[in-house]
Amino acid sequence: MKRRTFLRNASAATAGAIVIPTIVPSSVFGKNAPSNTIQLAQIGCGRIARVHDMADLFRYENARFVAVCDVDKNRMADGKKLVEDTYSKKYGSNSAVDVKMYEDYREILLRSDIDAVVISTPDHWHSQPAIEAALAGKDIYLQKPTSLTVTEGRLLSDIVHRQGVILQVGTQQRSDAQFRVAAELVRNGRIGKVHTVKIGLPGDPSGPLFEKMPVPSALNFDMWLGSTPEIDYTEQLVHPQKGYDRPGWLRHENYGAGMITGWGQHHYDSAAWGMDTEFTGPVSVEAVAQFPKFGSWNVHGDFMVKHEYENGITVYTSGGFPNGIRYEGTDGWVFVTRGAYRATASDPVPAGATKALDASDPKILESKIGENEIHLYQSKEQHLNWLDCIKSRKPPISPVEIGHRACTVCLISHIAMKVPGILKWNPKTERFVDNDLANSMLSRPQRYPYGTDYIKR
């Protein structure tokens, strides 16, 4: 079905939503038979989906993938094969599941037998499918960044809350014990009054100018572009046609903002946990950054960002700091990072170079959090926590509003890289104070018919 024809008919079709019966025999899954199992659809079958989201979700027997979606038919077929091969090996039957393939995720949203979706698409395709999934009543696992503009992030959070669906943001550091321990130590005063936070986050290198190439026959390039401007295709601005190495779209501002959103949301989310600023944001932001003067890749390189918070904490972010978060207080410091862990092989973590958790005094780390002190949300694993919350309907460890707030810090930092001077930010109104240029960058034009501007809600 052509996409535009599908869009015209989607509203009418919703009234009699498509029901595709499962073919998975209950004998295969035992107590986790189809009636007790969370049925998942994977939207986006690229690198992060294969090595992280799908790989983690394969571990849990109370969930199974029954559908995959990608605008690249080769990747979509690879995704189907990955699911079927995994379940065949796990359950000992080649007929354990017959995974359906979709080029347009909206067809998945019409299936009443699908409970939840995993969105592992390029960054410019995060907010729209998440919003539409929420409107369809699906629970959602959404890779970060939550959005590419503050405006669409606010819309996403509001709709998720209105619809009452469970959305887990893929800021999985919250499920790594050392980040929770660091935040608890800081929140309970083990380093005294916090005054400074230093976040290590690298930039991206520039590259050459890439020539126009024929669009691969398997790729729906128009839909891949989505709401972004129509441009000539070149493989280095999309993803590899063979293999699943780090894709070139990560280095173009049409599709992401660079490392400030690519990794920034992880660290700003974790830092907010320790600073107790999860539902607010800074009151000012100032930044300097280097941008490429030549070539097709145009995201920021080396940079420094300064945020000031109403509670007196100043946050500095730069690639000059060790990758991680250092809380500094009147009585010492605590540093936390991922250590050797990497979600994907290209994550900018120097394996073994730093301790996952460190402090100015070892006694700080040995300190026990008392019964009447602050104890933060504990999760063994991010995807498992999401599945548990789908069943219980309790809030997940990385809910949408906290995700939106952390992402907003990334996005206003990116704006500050382009607008000189100290920018005053109002975290209540989510607007800059008396700066029309900066406020004009809180949203961006969207290419019809794609984009959150055109969703019926």
Residue pairs with C-beta under 8 A, 6 or more apart in sequence:
1 104
1 107
3 104
3 220
3 223
4 449
6 104
6 106
6 107
7 106
7 449
10 106
10 110
11 456
13 110
14 110
14 136
17 110
17 111
17 112
18 107
18 110
18 111
18 112
19 111
19 112
19 113
20 100
20 111
20 113
21 113
22 34
22 39
22 66
22 113
23 95
23 97
23 98
24 34
24 64
24 66
24 96
24 97
25 95
26 33
26 34
26 35
28 91
28 93
28 96
29 37
29 61
29 64
29 91
32 61
32 62
36 62
37 61
37 62
37 63
37 64
38 62
38 63
38 64
38 115
38 116
38 387
38 390
38 391
39 63
39 64
39 66
39 113
39 114
39 115
39 116
40 57
40 63
40 64
40 65
40 66
40 67
40 114
40 115
40 116
40 117
40 118
41 65
41 66
41 67
41 68
41 69
41 102
41 105
41 108
41 111
41 114
41 116
41 117
41 118
42 49
42 53
42 54
42 65
42 67
42 68
42 69
42 79
42 83
42 117
42 118
42 120
43 69
43 70
43 105
43 108
43 117
43 118
43 119
43 120
43 121
43 129
44 69
44 70
44 119
44 120
44 121
44 122
44 125
44 143
45 68
45 69
45 70
45 72
45 75
45 76
45 78
45 79
45 82
45 120
46 70
46 75
46 120
46 121
46 122
46 239
46 244
46 247
47 239
47 244
47 245
47 246
47 247
47 344
48 120
48 143
48 343
48 344
49 79
49 118
49 120
50 78
50 79
50 82
50 244
51 244
51 343
51 344
51 345
52 120
52 343
52 344
53 118
53 120
53 141
53 143
53 170
53 383
54 65
54 79
54 82
54 83
54 118
54 120
56 381
56 382
56 383
56 384
57 63
57 65
57 118
57 383
57 387
58 86
58 90
59 384
60 383
60 384
60 387
62 387
62 391
63 116
63 387
64 87
64 97
65 83
65 97
65 99
66 97
66 99
66 100
66 113
66 114
67 99
67 100
67 101
67 102
67 108
67 111
67 114
68 76
68 79
68 80
68 83
68 99
68 100
68 101
68 102
69 76
69 101
69 102
69 103
69 104
69 105
69 108
70 76
70 79
70 103
71 103
71 219
71 220
71 221
71 223
71 224
72 216
72 218
72 219
72 220
72 224
72 239
73 103
73 218
73 219
74 218
74 241
75 239
76 101
76 102
76 103
77 101
79 99
79 101
80 99
80 101
83 97
83 99
84 94
84 96
84 97
84 98
84 99
87 96
87 97
88 94
88 96
90 96
102 108
103 220
103 223
104 223
105 117
105 129
105 132
106 132
108 114
108 117
109 117
109 132
109 133
109 136
109 138
110 136
114 138
115 138
115 139
115 390
116 138
116 139
116 140
116 141
116 166
116 390
117 129
117 133
117 138
117 139
117 140
117 141
118 140
118 141
119 125
119 126
119 129
119 130
119 133
119 140
119 141
119 142
119 143
120 143
121 129
121 143
122 224
122 239
122 247
122 249
122 255
122 256
123 145
123 148
123 249
123 250
123 255
123 256
123 257
123 261
123 262
124 148
124 226
124 227
124 228
124 254
124 255
124 256
125 226
126 142
126 143
126 144
126 145
126 146
126 147
126 148
127 146
127 147
127 148
127 152
127 153
127 155
127 156
127 452
128 152
128 226
128 227
128 450
128 451
128 452
128 455
130 140
130 142
130 156
130 160
130 167
131 152
131 155
131 156
131 159
131 452
131 455
131 457
132 455
133 140
133 165
134 140
134 156
134 159
134 160
134 163
134 165
134 167
135 159
135 163
135 455
135 457
137 163
137 165
138 165
139 165
139 166
139 167
139 386
139 390
140 160
140 165
140 166
140 167
140 168
141 167
141 168
141 170
141 383
141 386
142 167
142 168
142 169
142 170
142 400
142 403
143 170
144 169
144 170
144 171
144 261
144 265
144 266
144 403
144 407
145 256
145 257
145 261
145 262
145 264
145 265
145 407
145 410
145 411
146 153
146 156
146 169
146 265
146 400
146 403
146 404
146 406
146 407
147 153
147 156
147 404
147 407
147 411
148 256
148 257
148 261
148 411
148 444
149 411
149 442
149 443
149 444
150 408
150 411
150 412
150 430
150 442
150 443
151 442
151 443
152 443
152 452
153 404
153 407
153 408
153 411
154 404
154 430
155 452
156 400
156 404
156 452
157 400
157 401
157 403
157 404
159 457
160 167
160 400
161 400
161 401
166 386
166 389
166 390
166 393
166 395
166 396
167 396
167 399
167 400
167 403
168 382
168 383
168 385
168 386
168 389
168 396
168 397
168 398
168 399
169 265
169 269
169 398
169 399
169 400
169 402
169 403
170 382
170 398
171 265
171 266
171 269
171 270
171 382
171 398
171 403
171 406
172 266
172 343
172 381
172 382
172 398
173 179
173 266
173 267
173 269
173 270
173 338
174 180
174 269
174 270
174 273
174 377
174 379
174 382
174 397
174 398
175 379
175 380
175 381
175 382
175 385
175 397
176 338
176 341
176 356
178 336
178 337
178 339
178 356
178 357
179 270
179 273
179 336
180 273
180 376
180 377
180 378
181 336
181 357
181 365
182 270
182 274
182 325
182 327
182 334
182 335
182 336
182 357
183 270
183 273
183 274
183 376
184 369
184 373
184 374
184 375
184 376
185 191
185 334
185 359
185 364
185 365
185 367
185 369
186 194
186 274
186 275
186 327
186 329
186 334
187 274
187 276
187 374
187 376
188 369
188 373
188 374
190 331
190 332
190 334
190 364
190 367
191 327
191 328
191 329
191 330
191 331
191 332
191 333
191 334
191 359
191 360
191 364
192 329
192 330
192 331
192 332
193 329
193 330
194 274
194 275
194 313
194 327
194 328
194 329
195 312
195 313
195 314
195 328
195 329
195 330
196 313
196 314
196 315
196 316
196 328
197 271
197 274
197 275
197 313
197 314
197 315
197 316
197 325
197 326
197 327
197 328
198 315
198 316
198 317
198 318
198 321
198 325
198 326
198 328
199 267
199 268
199 271
199 315
199 316
199 317
199 318
199 321
199 324
199 325
199 326
200 267
200 317
200 318
200 319
200 320
200 321
200 322
200 323
200 324
200 325
200 326
200 337
201 259
201 260
201 263
201 264
201 267
201 317
201 318
201 319
201 321
201 323
202 259
202 319
202 323
202 348
203 258
203 259
203 289
203 290
203 299
203 300
203 301
203 302
203 303
203 319
204 250
204 251
204 258
204 259
204 297
204 299
204 300
204 301
205 297
205 301
206 292
206 294
206 295
206 297
206 301
207 236
207 251
207 292
207 295
207 296
207 297
208 295
208 296
209 294
209 295
209 296
210 234
210 235
210 236
210 237
210 296
211 234
212 232
212 233
212 234
213 232
213 233
213 234
213 235
214 233
215 221
215 233
216 241
219 233
219 238
221 233
221 238
222 230
223 450
224 238
225 231
225 254
225 447
225 450
226 447
226 450
226 451
227 446
227 447
227 450
227 451
227 452
228 254
228 255
228 447
229 254
229 447
230 447
231 237
231 254
234 296
235 241
235 248
236 248
236 296
236 297
237 248
237 249
237 252
237 255
237 296
238 247
238 248
238 249
239 247
239 248
239 249
240 247
245 346
246 344
246 346
248 296
248 297
249 255
249 256
250 256
250 258
250 262
250 299
251 258
251 297
251 298
251 299
252 296
252 297
252 298
252 299
253 298
253 299
256 262
256 299
257 299
257 300
257 410
257 411
257 414
258 299
258 300
258 414
259 299
259 300
259 348
260 300
260 303
260 305
260 410
260 413
260 414
260 417
261 407
261 410
261 411
261 414
263 347
263 348
264 317
264 409
264 410
264 413
265 403
265 406
265 407
265 410
267 317
267 324
267 325
268 406
268 407
268 409
268 410
269 278
269 398
269 402
269 403
269 406
270 325
270 336
271 315
271 325
271 327
272 278
272 402
272 405
272 406
272 409
273 376
274 325
274 327
274 334
275 309
275 311
275 313
275 315
275 327
276 311
277 309
277 311
277 313
278 402
278 405
278 406
279 401
279 402
279 405
280 309
280 310
280 405
280 427
280 428
281 309
281 405
281 408
281 409
281 412
281 425
281 427
282 307
282 308
282 309
282 315
282 409
282 412
282 425
282 427
283 308
283 309
283 310
283 424
283 425
283 426
283 427
284 307
284 308
284 422
284 423
284 424
284 425
285 305
285 306
285 307
285 308
285 412
285 413
285 415
285 416
285 422
285 423
285 425
286 305
286 306
286 416
286 421
286 422
286 423
287 303
287 304
287 305
287 306
287 413
287 416
287 417
288 303
288 304
288 417
289 300
289 301
289 302
289 303
289 304
289 417
290 300
290 301
290 302
290 303
291 298
291 299
291 300
291 301
291 417
292 298
292 301
300 414
300 417
302 318
302 319
303 317
303 318
303 319
303 417
304 316
304 317
304 318
304 320
305 315
305 316
305 317
305 318
305 413
305 416
305 417
306 314
306 315
306 316
306 317
307 314
307 315
307 317
307 409
307 413
308 314
308 315
309 315
317 413
322 335
322 337
322 353
322 354
323 337
323 338
323 348
323 349
323 350
323 354
324 335
324 336
324 337
324 338
324 354
325 335
325 336
325 337
326 333
326 334
326 335
327 333
327 334
327 335
332 359
332 360
332 361
332 364
333 359
333 360
334 357
334 358
334 359
334 360
334 364
334 365
335 354
335 355
335 357
335 358
335 359
336 356
336 357
336 358
337 349
337 354
337 355
337 356
338 347
338 349
338 356
339 349
339 352
339 354
339 355
339 356
340 349
340 351
340 352
340 356
341 349
341 356
342 349
342 351
357 365
358 365
359 365
369 375
377 397
379 385
379 397
382 397
382 398
385 396
385 397
386 396
388 394
389 395
389 396
405 427
408 427
408 430
411 442
412 423
412 425
412 432
412 438
415 423
415 432
415 438
415 441
415 442
416 423
416 438
418 441
419 435
419 437
419 438
419 441
423 432
423 435
423 438
424 432
424 433
424 434
424 435
425 431
425 432
425 433
426 432
426 433
430 442
431 439
431 442
432 438
432 439
432 442
446 452
446 453
446 454
448 454
